């Protein structure tokens, strides 16, 4: 399995200059960077879950915040109701520390996260004693904490790992597979932001994906975010007008009339913080198809280089999959501002 989140073992403090800082962007469920996906039809019991990624296959999320030195309130883990529409009453869900899931995650992904709150970790205050309230008429509440972000940006990466222990009100079922969440707080790096994307794809025309050819030809995708996934990496993150794409690789279906995104294919771009160049890629959502990403070795010299002034970049890379030809992707990213 490819390592999911690059440079977790080698976080070396803030070696880069933090650019494009804005107010803390919490509510990552609301802004479509994370979504719960327990699908339960009408007539079934209302389900309470903590699925924190758009695919629902993973319970890990990087929440990138501004690197401030003052205490802020951070949304850690969204707790949602599904299967019964919006909450008919206030629902109180108790979450507790979950070391076992973090240990498992570290073992599977060869990472070395340390539990936030363990000996020597930076201080934080868990709000409401770990009780999340899903308000009547809504579908999501958040496990929240107050912390000083800059205290968490150093040589050790700390993870907030919690699971659902109980639901105070009767009549609700706790999800059997989406009942915990692991969140790491990282600073937004200098590539994090809102972009407009023009995309060119080729290679999978036989599989219903548009072959958009020509050196300068591409199709306007619209607004999309690049969100921090590691100290030196970013990945796609949907905006409200492209909510269905989640964090996945996007494309157009044949004919360039309909947008789509690939399952189990979340490209992460790892960049050199000094040269502002793309150095490697990884897929943070692997499955049995083994979809992988790598920079195109034949890319023009001006591709895969971030302009340090405008933040614009043309990512030129390849997606591979077992049993299929390579899918070539050129994504021209025009920076709009902080997300």
PyMOL commands that set and color helices and strands:
alter all, ss='L'
color gray80, all
select helices_A, chain A and resi 99-109+127-130+149-152+205-207+240-245
alter helices_A, ss='H'
color red, helices_A
select strands_A, chain A and resi 46-49+60-65+71-82+91-97+114-115+124-126+131-134+140-148+158-167+172-174+180-187+193-202+219-230+233-237+250-252+259-261+267-271+278-283+292-295+313-320+327-337
alter strands_A, ss='S'
color yellow, strands_A
deselect
rebuild
show_as cartoon
